[in-house]
């Protein structure tokens, strides 16, 4: 699975990236986590709030940093 | 299921407790200063301490309550819904709606760019987008709390109404100036590959938790600024003579308002840090209009936001944007200085 964290370098975006990596590791998922900082690429996903989380090209979250348990649930639901 | 009930019950229990403590805050603070610390009234240090011990819990309590309520209200709004509401609205009506929605839509200046692009892509006029971008940071719940807490609800209302007028008029004028060519060229070339799915409706319980989360996040971030702001304010309250600042910034000096704005733009502070200080400025003789102008330029026109906007706007447009908003603030400042003197 291919996970992207969209965000142009704000504190919350970095927090989401870290949290996602941690969740992936703890769940032992076979996934890549990529940070997308280019605003034009971000806009292709039609998000209006950063940070946003994209799983396999689908936006699953925008404008918030969830709790790790909610994030894990989100990841397993989108396997 | 039992946890769901608990949260609503918890809120219902906490509200009367809040009201009770808030009502007797003056008595509690006086008890601490005069009985526990045994300080003599009317001394500088006593006055400073009393101000601090009374203002800090008062402002923090208001902050928790209002941010919580606003946090819940905001769960009913989102930039996506706001964009939908603005699509196809005629000018002026669009400006009014955008400014009003700017108050309640969750907004963080770090998201200003995606929001701007999202609006532009939906065909929302530039001026309407600007109305939103002016109102959103300027009229926020923290500013509201501090204004109510330190000046009373009348000044808070004046701030909201004048802030709204500036956002509406500035957006309207910016649209009339036809500045689309000063938007960075790539902006009109970006296109979303997909549209976002509708968010699921939230339960009341989720909304309450969301409100709680926002309180934790915002209060956790700004309490220190409030403490410092009120400490500076308390120090000045006790030690600086009244009317001290009346000479330079208080009287009918016409230049006091533009000067306050010039000083305010590069100063980057959130409402939390600046408003306690402004409250003391007023106490020491600065007129309301000048103080309002200063506050608005610090909160509404900030360098970091301008730098963020530079990514999507050419400098000519940024210049006009700052100019129009600054003129709006000057007019508000002068009007209030004038009203105070008649």
Interface residues (C-beta under 8 A of the other chain):
Chain A: X8 X10 X11 X12 X13 X39 X40 X42 X43 X44 X45 X46 X47 X48 X49 X50 X57 X58 X59 X62 X63
Chain B: X78 X79 X80 X83 X106 X108 X110 X111 X113 X114 X115 X117 X118 X121 X186 X190 X191 X192 X193 X194 X195 X196 X197 X311
